[in-house]
Amino acid sequence: MPPKKRNSGTTQSKELKSAESVSPDKKESPKLTLSAKKHRDKDAEFVTLCKSLHVTDLVCDRAWTLWKTVQDSMNEIADSEKRVWGACLFVSGADMDVAYFTLTQVLKAVSLNVMQFVDLVRKLDVNLDTISTKVNSALTRLEKKYNVTLALYQRFEKTCKKIFAVVSDDHVSFPRERETMRSCWTMFLLAKGRALQMEDDLVISFQLLLCTLESFIKRCPPDLLQPLYKSAISKVQSPPTRTSRRNQSKAKFRPPEVDLQLLKTLCEENECNAEEVKNVYQTSFSTFLDSLDFSRSSDFPQANDLNQQYEEHYLKSRDIDGRLFFDGDETVLLPKVEISQVERTPKKNLPDEDLLIPPQTPIRAAMTSIQQLRGDLTSSGDQPSTNLATYFKNCTVDPTQAVLKRLETLGQAFSQRFGQAVGPRCVVLGWQRFKLGVRLYYKVMEAMLKSEEKRLSVQNFSKLLNDSTFHTSLLACALEVVMATYGESSFKTGGYNHGGGGGDPVETDVCFPWILDVVNLAAFDFYKVIESFIKAEPTLSKDIVKHLETCENLIMERIAWRTDSPLFELLTQEHEGGAAEQVETPASFSQPLQHNHTAADLYLSPMRPGLRILPPESPATPSSQAASQPPAQPAGQTPRHPKSNSLSLFYKKLYRLAYIRLKILCSYLLSSHPELEPIIWTLFQHTLQHEHELMRDRHLDQLMMSAMYAICKVKSVDLRFKTIVTAYKNMPNTNQETFKHVLITEGHYDSIIVFYNQVFMQKLKTNILQYASTRPPTLSPIPQIPRSPYKFPNSPLRVPGSNNVYISPLKSPRMSPGIMTPRSRMLVSIGESFGLSNRFQKINQMVNSSDRSFKRTLDLGSTPKPLKRLRFDVDGQDEADGSKSGGDSTLIQKLAEMSSTRSRMQEQKMKEDAESRKE
């Protein structure tokens, strides 16, 4: 039977009970009511708003003070006073960490939707300290949770249309179906809230949604279901339990705990791994059902009971009432996107309505990424492969047992910490993630060793394979890939997921660098493996490669500069070796940064002779000499510490990253003063090379902004810090904590202005003033900015020798159909006219056809071998310079030959047709 109808207006009737329902992990709200006499100095409508939200005098005063602070800049905020008041109340409540009202209650009071409100709150940050990092973090979490819930509801609505026989927004005509769907959605929201601490985990939340749908579908009357799901329900029901003669008439057939056939159908229809969903059901969802006393019941849950229990959870969380998505409430509606804003793919001879290709939904993208990762690891096992085991046995000291023991220890640590962060019942899911990571770890390790064997012609890698840091780094990188694929590690907060401004007492974030803390690994050691990992695993998606590149940038910007980092020990050794040997000299900036470093170079042989300054990217192979001792010092020379390969590469990448970020900021602020950029860079580079202690527990961008302000000051260019940080917030991958929460002295943090005055200026005052003299310091060379070492094999690449032709390698057939539409499979985009459309069709037919006989019909001389992948120049050189002209025109020549051949074939066919007509 369908669930009983919820009382109309349930949500509305309980909207203002939050003052009496306080989360146990928040500060207790004082039991005080608002006194109108104390607030005669304030606007009457503002006081009325405060009363409706049940705030206290203290919050009212604080919000009014904030309002007066931002009032002067109201010309920049095109919103009514009441809406800004609501934003000020939200900010004040979040800052004080007290529970008076929910976000939904504020939204309804000021008539705004979620995204409009988030934008408004961020506009209030008119000064550096108007919005605290605590408020910004809370706002970011709310925004992410809203986006996840919206994506889940959109998929829920779409899936229900495939499940139920009649689905309509008409509540009157089809009340039974609508009430069933409403109860299902509410029950899912409650399950998500109770099972997960990280309610913004899209993948696990979606798997819980499928579990909820399964529990409702198998209890539905057959006439409510579409044929697919009607037939998917298992015909075998659990027998009734033994009952006394008195209760025998009440005995009912109970549905099985989980209908595997039905669950499998749901997963197949939603491109989700059935085994993973089954595990979520057994570990988390079944416990939730037991808490409702619903797991073995054949009836629907009572709608009123579900609403009451979700109401309690929603009021404690203080955020968005998820039931409003089902009601289509204006506070959670997504703003309409104009068609012109959606990317179009141009096509010839098609009506306008066919040009629009809708973007991939978040859930579809996540399922596709997971499917691709699992497909890549299908042939990889939980144990070392035969080839990898042979490498282990060839070692002087067999590392097999140490590897297995390490994996067991780190597996326990990872799964436990995963459960603590995601949800108490998710430890088993943590083990699943870890096992996928282990498979990837073994696969990449084997690829690395094969590459090293080919490069060095050796098979004994005992030193590398017995290096614990190397193994831990490689495993951590594999786990980070898995976490990023599942959407559990992202950079919504700019990398500031821990510490700083007093985070949550319970760990609810597994963003990078969470994994480093779990496996107890220094960020500087992790950075060494990233580039080799990407090169050894060519199947990584473009998004994952970008994710790892962002991890590398975060390490160079901030994480590697923490006090306990081994980076400082290496820097101390370098500076003790003499000024000539200090990290990277500016003279090497103009030399190209080639990317031929391997993990063996950086882990096995991190040191190179101190007296011999090798030119960057020397053809020497340090790893081949890893077991040997450094050469003896020449007579009469003072012994020096050897120079670090890993530190040298780190600083090369650091300088290039620093200059790129400075160039972006200068383009925002100093376009009218281009002569200042090289001067600012000289001061910035000098600070990184000679005053690296300023980076300890700080961020690269803090030194960048300080250097810009200092040079503008001495050059009499009017540029205020407020202007600098305003522009800085518009740069990619930035966080306001960078300029609001800067280390001043040990344990004391303040804004970047205080840092500049009390630390940066005091340390570099003499050097800064030199730029105002008639004999300023020599300018540092500008680093050469190479193409990224992280190639994206699936990205369009320009055909050598042509300005307008781009080709994407053929996608692997095992990939999900969601990646390519039938239309994009046959798409050819040429910048200039190439002739008749049938030529394109034949080219596509040849590329896409698996029938080799068709290829052999083309008269191209000797029969070509089938190409698995188009090969392009991947050595980092620009094809435009003509430096590799040997094979530049091969593809163009082939296309011309194909065109000529097809013309001859067409002419021959026309002659044959003409002769046949004559006959």
VEXMILUM-722763 format. One line per field, with one value per residue (C-alpha): residue in one letter; x, y, z. Coordinates in pm, whole numbers. Each point is the difference from the previous one (the first is absolute). Example, Ala and Ser with C-alpha at 12.3 -4.5 7.8 and 13.67 -1.06 7.14 Angstrom:
BEGIN
type: c(a/s);
X: c(1230/137);
Y: c(-450/344);
Z: c(780/-66);
***
This chain:
BEGIN
type: c(m/p/p/k/k/r/n/s/g/t/t/q/s/k/e/l/k/s/a/e/s/v/s/p/d/k/k/e/s/p/k/l/t/l/s/a/k/k/h/r/d/k/d/a/e/f/v/t/l/c/k/s/l/h/v/t/d/l/v/c/d/r/a/w/t/l/w/k/t/v/q/d/s/m/n/e/i/a/d/s/e/k/r/v/w/g/a/c/l/f/v/s/g/a/d/m/d/v/a/y/f/t/l/t/q/v/l/k/a/v/s/l/n/v/m/q/f/v/d/l/v/r/k/l/d/v/n/l/d/t/i/s/t/k/v/n/s/a/l/t/r/l/e/k/k/y/n/v/t/l/a/l/y/q/r/f/e/k/t/c/k/k/i/f/a/v/v/s/d/d/h/v/s/f/p/r/e/r/e/t/m/r/s/c/w/t/m/f/l/l/a/k/g/r/a/l/q/m/e/d/d/l/v/i/s/f/q/l/l/l/c/t/l/e/s/f/i/k/r/c/p/p/d/l/l/q/p/l/y/k/s/a/i/s/k/v/q/s/p/p/t/r/t/s/r/r/n/q/s/k/a/k/f/r/p/p/e/v/d/l/q/l/l/k/t/l/c/e/e/n/e/c/n/a/e/e/v/k/n/v/y/q/t/s/f/s/t/f/l/d/s/l/d/f/s/r/s/s/d/f/p/q/a/n/d/l/n/q/q/y/e/e/h/y/l/k/s/r/d/i/d/g/r/l/f/f/d/g/d/e/t/v/l/l/p/k/v/e/i/s/q/v/e/r/t/p/k/k/n/l/p/d/e/d/l/l/i/p/p/q/t/p/i/r/a/a/m/t/s/i/q/q/l/r/g/d/l/t/s/s/g/d/q/p/s/t/n/l/a/t/y/f/k/n/c/t/v/d/p/t/q/a/v/l/k/r/l/e/t/l/g/q/a/f/s/q/r/f/g/q/a/v/g/p/r/c/v/v/l/g/w/q/r/f/k/l/g/v/r/l/y/y/k/v/m/e/a/m/l/k/s/e/e/k/r/l/s/v/q/n/f/s/k/l/l/n/d/s/t/f/h/t/s/l/l/a/c/a/l/e/v/v/m/a/t/y/g/e/s/s/f/k/t/g/g/y/n/h/g/g/g/g/g/d/p/v/e/t/d/v/c/f/p/w/i/l/d/v/v/n/l/a/a/f/d/f/y/k/v/i/e/s/f/i/k/a/e/p/t/l/s/k/d/i/v/k/h/l/e/t/c/e/n/l/i/m/e/r/i/a/w/r/t/d/s/p/l/f/e/l/l/t/q/e/h/e/g/g/a/a/e/q/v/e/t/p/a/s/f/s/q/p/l/q/h/n/h/t/a/a/d/l/y/l/s/p/m/r/p/g/l/r/i/l/p/p/e/s/p/a/t/p/s/s/q/a/a/s/q/p/p/a/q/p/a/g/q/t/p/r/h/p/k/s/n/s/l/s/l/f/y/k/k/l/y/r/l/a/y/i/r/l/k/i/l/c/s/y/l/l/s/s/h/p/e/l/e/p/i/i/w/t/l/f/q/h/t/l/q/h/e/h/e/l/m/r/d/r/h/l/d/q/l/m/m/s/a/m/y/a/i/c/k/v/k/s/v/d/l/r/f/k/t/i/v/t/a/y/k/n/m/p/n/t/n/q/e/t/f/k/h/v/l/i/t/e/g/h/y/d/s/i/i/v/f/y/n/q/v/f/m/q/k/l/k/t/n/i/l/q/y/a/s/t/r/p/p/t/l/s/p/i/p/q/i/p/r/s/p/y/k/f/p/n/s/p/l/r/v/p/g/s/n/n/v/y/i/s/p/l/k/s/p/r/m/s/p/g/i/m/t/p/r/s/r/m/l/v/s/i/g/e/s/f/g/l/s/n/r/f/q/k/i/n/q/m/v/n/s/s/d/r/s/f/k/r/t/l/d/l/g/s/t/p/k/p/l/k/r/l/r/f/d/v/d/g/q/d/e/a/d/g/s/k/s/g/g/d/s/t/l/i/q/k/l/a/e/m/s/s/t/r/s/r/m/q/e/q/k/m/k/e/d/a/e/s/r/k/e);
X: c(0/124/119/-243/-20/214/-185/-15/239/214/312/-160/-150/334/214/54/76/376/41/-113/197/372/267/190/333/-79/8/-319/-212/-75/-363/-56/-255/59/-68/-149/103/368/-21/-175/309/-52/-240/-340/-17/342/-116/-313/216/212/-311/-133/328/7/347/131/105/367/-49/-227/266/275/-201/-92/367/87/-278/139/346/-117/-258/250/60/-368/29/183/-276/-316/-223/-264/98/-200/197/329/-127/-74/354/142/-203/125/362/-35/-164/264/283/-141/-72/-350/-316/-300/-125/61/118/-340/-172/224/-58/-377/15/191/-138/326/111/314/242/-119/48/352/101/-145/189/327/-64/-8/373/78/303/261/-166/-371/-61/203/156/-244/-298/159/59/-360/-122/214/-134/-359/57/155/-275/-264/161/20/-361/-121/183/-145/-354/25/112/-272/-268/135/25/-351/-142/155/-120/-359/-275/-143/217/-135/31/-377/-54/-376/-23/270/24/106/307/104/-27/204/272/-12/47/280/185/-49/120/310/77/-31/220/266/-6/36/240/244/198/106/-343/166/143/-175/84/-93/-308/-111/57/-217/-267/-2/-31/-299/-165/49/-172/-301/-30/-26/-284/-195/-320/73/-238/224/312/134/44/380/-15/-315/185/323/-151/97/-290/135/-109/125/-229/-199/154/-148/-279/-226/-348/-133/204/-15/-254/242/289/122/249/301/216/361/252/133/-137/324/-175/-184/311/197/-265/12/379/7/-252/212/347/96/207/-242/255/78/-368/-57/278/-147/-335/143/231/-192/-353/-108/108/-208/-303/40/-1/-342/-120/-63/245/-236/-329/-210/-170/113/133/-239/41/-61/266/255/-78/31/336/138/-126/212/308/-52/-38/319/197/-113/21/-235/-331/50/-375/-43/164/-299/-241/178/47/147/275/165/-85/299/18/-97/291/-39/50/270/204/7/284/-109/172/-41/-132/-102/-347/-161/-289/83/-168/238/311/-29/197/-92/291/70/-174/218/-126/47/354/82/-136/192/326/-43/-91/311/228/-142/31/365/67/-196/315/188/-21/22/340/316/-14/242/222/1/73/298/133/-34/189/279/78/299/-246/-348/-250/-314/-69/73/-239/-281/49/-1/-321/-171/96/-93/-323/-116/92/-167/-330/-32/69/-234/-277/67/-25/-282/-220/29/-136/231/314/-78/-33/341/143/-154/164/329/-11/-55/295/218/-81/98/313/118/-86/189/297/39/-20/264/236/-42/86/306/114/-19/176/280/24/-9/-244/116/-188/71/74/-315/-233/127/-56/-300/-52/-26/-263/-203/9/-107/-285/-113/-11/-206/-244/-29/-94/-270/-135/-6/-176/-273/-25/107/315/-45/121/-321/174/325/187/-86/-185/176/119/22/-307/-141/-156/-260/94/-106/196/-244/230/223/135/369/227/-213/164/349/-111/-154/317/235/182/178/-141/350/42/-343/81/290/-230/-276/162/126/-343/-179/247/-23/-384/-115/-364/-51/-277/65/-182/213/322/-110/-82/350/152/-200/130/353/-71/-146/313/226/-220/-52/1/371/86/-140/244/52/69/328/24/156/270/97/2/227/242/-4/76/275/157/68/-179/102/-188/-323/-301/-53/187/-192/231/-181/-345/33/82/-298/-145/-18/-187/221/29/-100/-89/333/183/-176/-22/316/245/-126/353/248/365/17/310/-136/-293/-177/-190/-377/-131/348/-4/167/-211/47/-205/242/266/-224/198/332/156/45/336/287/67/306/303/-13/-376/-231/-254/-356/-337/-116/-272/-351/-162/-344/55/133/-308/-229/143/-14/-369/-53/153/-211/-318/83/63/-318/-210/177/-56/-373/-27/200/-231/-292/161/304/-82/80/338/155/349/-78/-57/369/92/-266/115/362/-102/-231/269/262/-231/-58/371/162/-277/-177/-71/-274/-181/-8/-366/-105/-127/184/-265/53/355/-120/-256/248/266/-250/-108/362/118/-307/67/363/-91/-278/-274/-328/-105/-167/-7/-378/27/260/-205/-316/176/162/-341/-76/306/-49/52/11/-146/-69/183/321/-28/-215/189/375/258/152/181/-22/-364/-117/-179/-129/-72/255/30/127/235/142/58/132/182/59/98/221/189/44/-3/359/-51/-332/147/272/-264/-59/371/184/179/-274/76/49/-330/-52/-51/-357/-59/-80/-354/-16/-304/-136/173/-340/-125/-368/-20/-369/31/-16/352/101/113/366/36/-358/-155/-363/-6/-44/-42/-100/123/-274/-153/37/-307/-23/-84/-354/-235/-52/340/-88/-335/-83/34/343/130/-26/90/272/77/214/78/2/-214/107/-243/-315/-153/38/376/-42/-236/251/281/-218/-106/362/98/-299/-46/142/-10/361/-102/-144/339/173/-220/179/290/271/288/83/-272/43/-6/-307/81/-111/66/109/349/96/310/5/351/-122/121/-217/-88/-8/376/46/257/-156/-88/70/-352/-187/-194/-66/-363/-72/161/-211/-319/93/72/-330/-184/168/-75/-367/-27/135/-238/-296/96/31/-340/-162/141/-132/-344/-7/95/-264/-267/108/-38);
Y: c(0/354/206/206/359/242/286/290/274/-217/181/341/-67/-93/261/206/-270/23/222/-293/-267/49/-230/-171/85/373/256/15/295/228/-23/369/174/311/319/269/273/-79/41/334/125/-260/-12/-136/-242/-136/-67/-168/-227/-89/-88/-224/-193/-17/149/148/354/-91/-136/292/251/-180/-26/370/95/-208/170/345/-116/-102/275/242/-239/-71/155/-320/-222/12/-158/129/89/-291/-252/146/-11/-369/-57/194/-212/-319/117/103/-327/-206/204/-45/-369/13/-166/230/-55/-211/122/-82/222/293/-62/4/311/201/-169/-125/-335/-176/114/361/0/-151/267/273/-117/-1/356/110/-55/366/-2/-266/-104/47/-370/-241/-321/-190/156/-52/-369/-41/172/-224/-315/119/79/-340/-181/191/-90/-367/-11/176/-252/-288/133/53/-362/-116/174/-143/-353/8/64/-329/-187/106/-57/351/286/353/327/-4/-65/-29/-251/-236/47/-359/11/346/-97/-315/204/265/-259/-164/331/92/-340/37/341/-150/-297/229/218/-289/-223/265/266/124/71/156/-337/-32/-363/-161/223/-117/-361/59/144/-321/-200/213/-46/-377/-8/190/-176/-349/121/171/-146/-137/245/291/-137/3/-347/0/38/-207/-294/74/-55/-339/-246/-182/162/-83/-238/144/-29/-236/165/-103/-125/330/206/-251/208/295/-195/144/-93/226/125/-117/227/101/-104/-56/-38/328/175/-123/138/338/6/-98/271/257/-121/-74/-293/-248/-150/341/83/-339/72/342/-171/-262/229/328/-18/-317/155/306/-218/-181/335/65/-355/-21/-259/-300/180/-44/337/346/215/250/329/205/-193/55/370/38/-178/191/327/-66/-72/307/235/-134/40/364/-7/-82/-185/-267/-70/332/-145/-232/290/211/276/324/4/-306/52/19/325/-54/-17/175/-223/234/-76/-373/-116/-93/-225/144/-235/49/-54/-56/199/228/-218/-286/205/-8/-274/-5/-15/-314/-8/-26/-350/-124/142/-163/-339/18/84/-287/-240/103/-44/-342/-100/104/-218/-306/-190/115/-215/51/-171/82/-127/-264/266/212/-304/-72/351/-60/-330/155/238/-58/26/-127/275/-216/-53/362/114/-227/96/370/-38/-178/273/289/-175/-11/365/115/-183/114/364/-21/-123/278/264/-133/-194/-257/-280/81/-184/-283/256/131/-349/-12/330/-127/-323/199/216/-308/-128/333/9/-339/92/330/-150/-268/260/212/-295/-102/354/9/-340/125/325/-144/-361/-135/-232/27/290/-107/349/153/-287/-7/373/42/365/-89/-269/222/288/-222/-152/343/126/-303/54/370/-95/-234/260/267/-238/-58/377/-23/208/338/355/191/163/72/-265/140/-297/-6/230/370/165/-263/-276/-254/-226/-303/-75/25/76/-235/257/4/8/-226/-310/121/18/-347/-170/233/128/331/208/55/-377/-35/262/-213/-274/206/59/-359/-133/194/-111/-364/-7/138/-99/269/237/365/99/-231/126/355/-105/-140/311/209/-219/72/373/-6/-174/264/290/-94/-358/-73/310/-128/2/-376/-28/-163/288/224/-255/-17/378/23/-244/196/331/-151/-115/357/271/-143/-318/149/-174/126/306/259/-74/-331/164/58/-365/-221/-223/-343/-271/-307/-56/-337/-117/-181/329/168/-283/-202/274/327/137/101/114/346/120/-87/213/-214/194/-41/-322/-151/-328/-164/-268/32/-309/-218/109/-21/-268/174/249/369/71/96/369/134/80/343/39/47/-284/114/-158/-165/180/-144/-103/0/348/132/-122/128/350/2/-81/241/294/-68/-34/319/197/-124/109/335/59/-67/243/267/-35/82/296/140/-11/371/-58/-297/110/-97/-370/-99/213/-167/-338/78/78/-301/-236/144/-69/-362/-65/189/51/-334/12/248/-292/-209/-75/258/14/88/256/188/81/80/257/151/33/171/246/77/79/211/190/85/78/238/-198/28/-360/-90/-342/0/33/-277/-252/89/-92/-300/-147/-16/-214/-375/-235/268/17/300/-164/75/371/-8/-260/63/-113/300/-165/-351/-74/348/68/321/158/38/372/-77/-263/254/266/-218/-280/46/368/-44/-288/151/374/55/-205/169/351/-90/1/372/84/98/-337/-259/-374/-196/-137/-374/-185/-93/-378/-179/-133/-343/-196/-211/-338/-154/-98/-58/-278/58/373/138/52/216/-187/92/234/129/293/-111/-380/-164/-373/-189/-359/-259/-70/-347/-214/-116/349/87/126/301/133/25/53/-176/338/77/-342/107/366/151/372/159/372/31/-149/-356/-95/-205/-152/-355/34/60/-293/-236/126/-60/-338/-105/124/-145/-321/-317/-168/-1/-105/347/154/-234/123/334/-3/148/-219/-279/-99/214/-158/96/294/-33/369/301/105/361/187/-30/130/345/178/236/-143/349/35/-273/-177/-338/22/-363/-122/327/-49/-373/33/274/-213/-302/206/131/-352/-122/284/-79/-370/64/227/-276/-252/233/59/-376/-59/270/-166/-339/149/167/-326/-192/251/-36/-374);
Z: c(0/-66/292/194/-109/191/158/-240/91/226/-104/34/342/148/-171/315/256/-43/305/211/-191/39/-136/284/-164/-12/278/203/-100/293/103/-57/-215/-200/193/-223/247/-46/-377/-43/-184/-270/-291/108/-294/90/357/-134/-216/304/199/-277/4/382/37/325/81/-49/-352/-87/109/-186/-321/20/45/-306/-194/89/-115/-346/-40/-151/-289/-63/-345/-96/138/-207/264/239/356/137/-204/116/359/-41/-127/297/244/-164/20/365/101/-179/152/352/-70/148/-133/-29/-353/-306/-338/-147/257/-94/-372/45/219/-263/-314/-152/-139/121/-271/13/376/-22/-250/220/311/-192/-119/364/26/-63/231/68/326/-77/-67/212/-129/222/-178/-340/76/119/-316/-221/170/-40/-367/-67/189/-196/-333/99/122/-315/-222/202/-22/-374/-42/244/-205/-325/144/146/-347/-108/310/58/-253/36/116/-19/184/27/371/-38/-285/126/377/72/-224/121/366/-60/-167/273/274/-194/-38/365/113/-217/152/346/-92/-144/308/241/-192/-123/180/-344/-146/-304/-111/-335/-79/334/22/-345/101/307/-229/-204/324/102/-338/27/339/-138/-336/151/224/-280/-143/-350/-166/107/-174/-354/-157/40/377/39/-152/189/344/135/-1/303/323/345/190/285/343/253/197/279/-83/134/-252/-287/-189/2/-153/-332/-263/54/-281/-10/172/-340/-338/-193/-334/44/130/-301/-237/171/-23/-367/-87/186/-108/358/130/157/238/148/47/163/248/79/59/232/196/27/-136/179/333/-83/-81/331/180/-158/74/-373/-130/18/-41/-312/41/-96/282/148/-182/315/189/-276/-9/374/13/-297/152/308/-212/-218/297/155/-320/-36/-377/-289/29/-267/-27/-179/-310/-37/49/-264/256/-135/265/-154/-366/-232/-198/-362/-242/-331/-302/-125/312/-72/-219/-348/-249/-351/-265/-358/-141/340/146/292/259/-82/61/379/173/372/244/199/336/316/77/-357/-3/335/-105/-328/177/245/-279/-192/304/83/-366/-6/305/-115/-94/312/310/374/-7/-201/-357/-126/-155/315/216/-226/56/375/-21/-205/285/226/288/-94/100/-32/370/87/-274/123/363/-88/-199/289/246/-227/-105/361/53/-323/49/361/-82/-300/229/249/-271/-221/239/280/-220/-293/114/-244/-280/103/-46/-349/-92/141/-203/-319/101/54/-348/-150/218/-132/-358/3/184/-265/-278/173/39/-364/-106/227/-126/-358/89/214/-126/356/177/359/163/356/130/-147/90/359/42/230/-97/-367/66/233/-250/-289/203/122/-359/-108/288/-82/-358/131/243/-271/-240/259/53/363/-46/-164/38/72/298/-183/194/343/138/335/269/-28/134/231/-205/100/292/-203/-316/-290/-290/-196/-246/-77/205/223/-148/102/362/-17/-129/195/-308/-53/-285/-142/-34/-162/-263/-128/-130/-168/-339/-34/106/-275/-265/108/-12/-338/59/265/-101/-68/320/213/-159/76/354/55/-155/247/283/-119/-8/350/124/-155/112/361/125/-55/205/328/288/15/-376/-116/-247/265/82/-368/-26/305/-158/-326/167/211/-328/-110/-192/-336/76/133/-154/-355/-126/-202/-294/-56/-36/-371/-63/-87/269/-160/181/-10/374/140/348/13/-62/289/256/-66/-85/144/33/-265/47/154/-187/-344/-106/-256/-264/32/-150/-33/-194/298/163/377/75/-190/250/301/178/-51/238/-89/-161/225/47/-188/212/158/-44/297/22/-74/33/-323/-192/3/-326/162/146/-330/-189/278/-26/-379/14/290/-189/-306/204/190/-317/-169/300/19/-372/41/292/-187/-299/232/175/-181/-370/-16/170/-184/105/361/-64/-40/305/216/-128/96/359/12/-133/236/295/-101/-55/285/257/-17/375/-85/-165/319/79/-256/-359/-319/-94/326/-108/-352/116/245/-271/-231/268/98/-354/-75/321/-82/-363/113/-171/189/66/329/163/-18/-378/-15/200/-192/-323/166/86/-373/-73/-43/296/268/349/216/290/-192/75/313/201/-29/254/180/289/138/74/-100/-329/-155/-338/-279/75/350/-148/-243/263/280/-186/-373/8/307/-160/-348/64/-116/-314/-83/31/-252/-274/67/-40/-316/3/49/20/-323/-126/26/-331/-82/29/-322/24/-166/-102/280/40/60/-344/-56/-263/-58/-66/-354/-141/-292/-308/-69/-297/19/180/-10/30/341/63/314/37/-25/339/146/-79/361/119/97/-272/223/-100/-371/-159/-327/-166/147/-101/-365/46/-218/43/-269/-4/-377/-275/-77/-271/-11/314/-132/41/370/26/-158/223/306/-132/-41/349/181/-195/154/-341/-122/-350/-53/81/-242/-285/18/-243/224/-119/242/241/314/342/204/231/361/68/-197/110/48/111/380/62/98/-314/-196/-337/-151/20/-258/215/-70/-366/-82/68/7/-322/31/102/-254/-271/99/-11/-345/-123/142/-173/-333/40/77/-305/-223/160/-54/-365/-55/163/-217/-315/113/72/-342/-173/192/-103/-366/28);
***
